[in-house]
Amino acid sequence: MKIIQRIFLILLMIISVAAILFWRSDLKKNDLEAKYSNSSSQFINIEGDRLHIRDTGNLNGPVIVFIHGFGASVHTWEEWSKDLNKDYRVIRLDLPGFGLSGPDQKGDYSDDRTNQILLGMLDQLKVAKIYMVGNSIGGRIAWYFTAKHPERVAKLVLISPDGFESPGMRYEKALEVPSYMSAIEYFFPEFMFKGNLEIAYVNKKVLTQPLFDRYYELALYPGNRRAMLDRMRQTVLKDPNLYLKDIQCPVLLLWGEKDGMIPIQNAQDYLKLMPQAKLQKIPEMGHLPQEEDPVRSLPFLVNFLQQ
């Protein structure tokens, strides 16, 4: 009996130490906004949500709208934007539940809700026609928006887009999120977060400490961890076969050949349904070409937009 008690006490001590080491409270909203907003940042109200956007560049030029992936933010496009600002009006937003936008006020993270927000943003900014660029889940959001509102999109760029079913994800069925995932609202170990983020890069040196800190700290913006869980739980894939065939505008598929998150083989699914699409492979590149090597990856985008 004493052995059992000792084992129980040891386990209790281990759990207590782990709780102390890995417990993470939300960071202060004002501190994060001071650190991660800049003179280009705007906070606008769209459909009841407070969105963090950056609207820069040539106001008389063609408009590019960038949509980031899961866990990312407007910052993922900054290096590209610096070069694009001369010729284009560049708009990027933090999707609700990411970056500095904070959670959706309705708690709705469906693609249809995101469509509403994107339309509201474009209308408020008085933008009629855009070049739409989306990465990862931002790619899925981008092609769904384009299929539903073809009159608003002149060209579409999908960077390692999400959208086709895979093991554990089926069309018209909500993603099953394990109950233990709820723990990230309270326990958020940096080493686990970093391990998941590193998969996005071929060159691991790209993930510098400041870059990691940005991803990690923005995940600790008040309400963002709950929002990420809710977004996962509400993810219901729509069958691309019903939508991609309706997209008639020029399409570029931009894909890192060594993408460890969404393999480049998935591009063939898109090419079958969008024969007008062009696949541009980027050698020695992962899931986030705009971050991993913006100098080498940007010309592919510019050449497509200028054609």
N, C-alpha and C positions, 0 to 999 in steps of 0.2 A: 504493500500500500504506500509506503514511504517513497519507493522508486517512482510510482505513478504520480505522486504529488510533486516530486522533484522535476519530472519531465514536464508536468503541467506548468510549473513555475518558470522553467526555462523557456517554454514556448510562449508564455505570457510576457516574459522579459523581451524575447525576440520581437514579438508583435509590437510591444510598446516602443522599443527602440526604432523599429521600422516606421511606426506612426510618427515619431518625432522627426526622423530624418526626411521622410517623404511627404509629410503634410504640407500642402501649399494653399494658402489663402489667395483670393483674388488680389491683384495689385490695385492701387488707387487710380481711378479713372483720370483725374486731373494730371497726375504724374505721367501716365502713359501718353496722354494727349500732348503734353508739353514735350515729351521726348520724341514721339513718332509722327507728329504733324509738322507741317512747315508752312511757309508763306503761300504755297499753292493749295493748301488744304481748305476745303469748304465743308461745312456740315449743313445739309439741306434736309428738309422734311418731305418724304415721298411715301404716299400710302400709309401714313401714320408712323413710318420708321425714320429714324435719324441716320442719314447716310453720310459716311465720310467719302468725299470724292476729291479728285484732282483734275482740273480742267485747264490745260495749258496749251501753249503753242500758237500756231497761226490761226487766228479766229476766222480767217477767210479761206482757209485750206480745207481739203477733204477731212472728214471726221473719222477718227479711229476710236472705237470703244473696246477696252481691254477688260476681260473677265478672268479673274484668277482662279486657282484650284483650291482644294480643301486645305484649310489651315494657313493659306497664304493671305496676301493683302495687296493694296495698291503698290507697295514697295517693290514687289517682284518685277514690275515693269519700268522701274526708274531709269536704268541704264539705257534701255531702248528709247524711252521717252526723250532723253536729252538730245539724241540725234534726230528724232522724228519731229521735234517741236518746230523746227525751221519751216517745214513744208506742210505740216498737218496740225489739225486741232486734235489733241490727245486727251481722251477722257478715260479715267479709270476709277473704279469704285471698290470699296470694301463691301462685299456681300454681307447681308445681315448675319450676325453671329461670328464674324471674322474681323480682324483688324480693329479699327476704332469706331465701326458702325454700331457695335453692340447688338444685342438680341432683337429678333423680329418681335414687334409688339403684339402680334397675333399668335406668336409661337408657330407660325406656318412657314416651313422651309421647303415646300413643294416647288417644282419647276414652274408650275402655273403661277404661284405667288411671286416667284422671281421674275417671271414675264411681266406681271403687273408693275413691279418696281422698276424694271428696265424701261418700260413704256412711259411710266410716270416721270422718270428721270429725263428721258429724251424730250418729252413734251415740255417739261419745266425749263430745260436748257434750250428749247426751241431748235432742236436738231431733227431734221426730217429724214435724212439718208446717211447711212454709216458704213464704214468697213468694220466688221465685227471680228474680234480675235479672242478666242477662249482657250484656256489651258486646263487639261484634265477634266474635273467636273465642270469647270468653266467652259470647256469645249462642248460638253453635253448641253449645257444651258444655252450656248451660242447656236448650235444647230437646231435645237428645239424652237428657240425664238425666231430663227430665220424661216423655219418651216411654217410657223404660225403667222409671221408678219413679213412676208417676202418683199413687200413694198418699202420696208425700212432698211433693207440690207443690200448694198451694192456688191460687196465681195465678202467672203467668209474664209477665215483662217482658223483651222483647228490644230492645236498643238497637243499631241498625244491625248486625244479626246477620250473621255469615258462615254459609255452609253449602251454597249452590247452586253447581253447577259453573260455570266461567267459562273463558276462554282460558288454557290451560296447566294447568287443574285439572279433572280428570274423576273421576266417581264410581268408587270402589273401585280407584283407581290412585294410587300414591304420587306426591307432588309431585316433579318433577325440579328439583333445586337445582343450579345451575351450579357446577362445581368451584372456580371462582375465589372463590366466596362463603366458602370455608374460610379465606380470608385474614383474615376479621374476628376470628379468634381471636388474631391478632397485630397487625394494622393496623386502627385504628378511628378514622378521621378525624372530628373533631367536626363539621366543616362538612357532611360527607355525612350524618351521623346527623341533624343539625338539619334539613337539607333534606327528609329523609323524614318527620320528625316534624311539620314545619310544615304538611304537607298535611292533617293532622287538624283544623286550625283554620281557620275563616273569618276570625276576627279574630286576626291574627298577633301582636298585642301581648299576647295571653294567654300566649304562650310566653315568659315572663320568664326571666331567667338562672337564678334558683333552680329553676324548674320544669324547665328544660332540664338543669341539672346533676343533678337527681334522676334523671331518665330515663337520662342518660348514665352516671352513676356506678353506678347499680344494675345496668346492663348489664355493668359491670366487676366485679360481685361474683364471687368465684372459681367458675369453672365455668359461669357463666350464658351466655357467648357460645357455648360448645360446645353447651350445652343448647338454645339458640335454633336453632342449625343442625340439631341432631337432631330437634327438634320439627317444623321445616319438612320435613325429609326423611321423617319418619314421618306427615306429614299425609295421611290417606286419607279423602276425603269419603264419607260414607254418604249414599245417595240419600234426600233429605228426603221424597220421595213415600211411602217405606215407614214413616216415623215420625210426621210431623206430623199425619197424619190420625187418629192414635190419641190425640192430645192433646185432652182434653175440658174442661180447666179454662179459666177466663177468661184471655185473652192480650192484652197491649198491645204494639204495635209502636211504638217511640219513635224517630223518625228526623229527623236534621237535614236540612233541604231542600237544603243545599249540601254534603252529605257528599262529600268528594273521594276517599274511600277505598272505600266501598261505597255506590254511588248509591241514592237513594231509590226509583228505579224497581224495584229488587229487591224492594221490599215487596209488589208484586203477586204474586210467586211464593208468598209466605207466605200471603197472603189467599186465594188459590185453594184451598190445602190446609187452612186453618184458618178456616172461615167465621165462627167465633165471635170471631176476633181483631179488635181495633180498631186502626186506624192513626192515630197522632197525629204530624202533621208539625210540626217546629219551624222557623219562618222564620229565615233568616240564621244558621243553626247548622251546625256540621260534625259530625265523627265522634265527638267526646267532649263531649256537652252537659253532663255532670256536672262537667267542668273548665272548659269555655269560658264558660258562664254558668249556674252552679248555682242562682242565685236565680230565673232565668226558667224553667229546665227542671224543677226539682224538683216544682212544683205538678202537673204532668202525671202524675208517678208517684204522688204522694200521693192525688190525686183518684181514680185508678184503684184503688188499694189500699183506699180507704175506701168504694167503691161496694158 
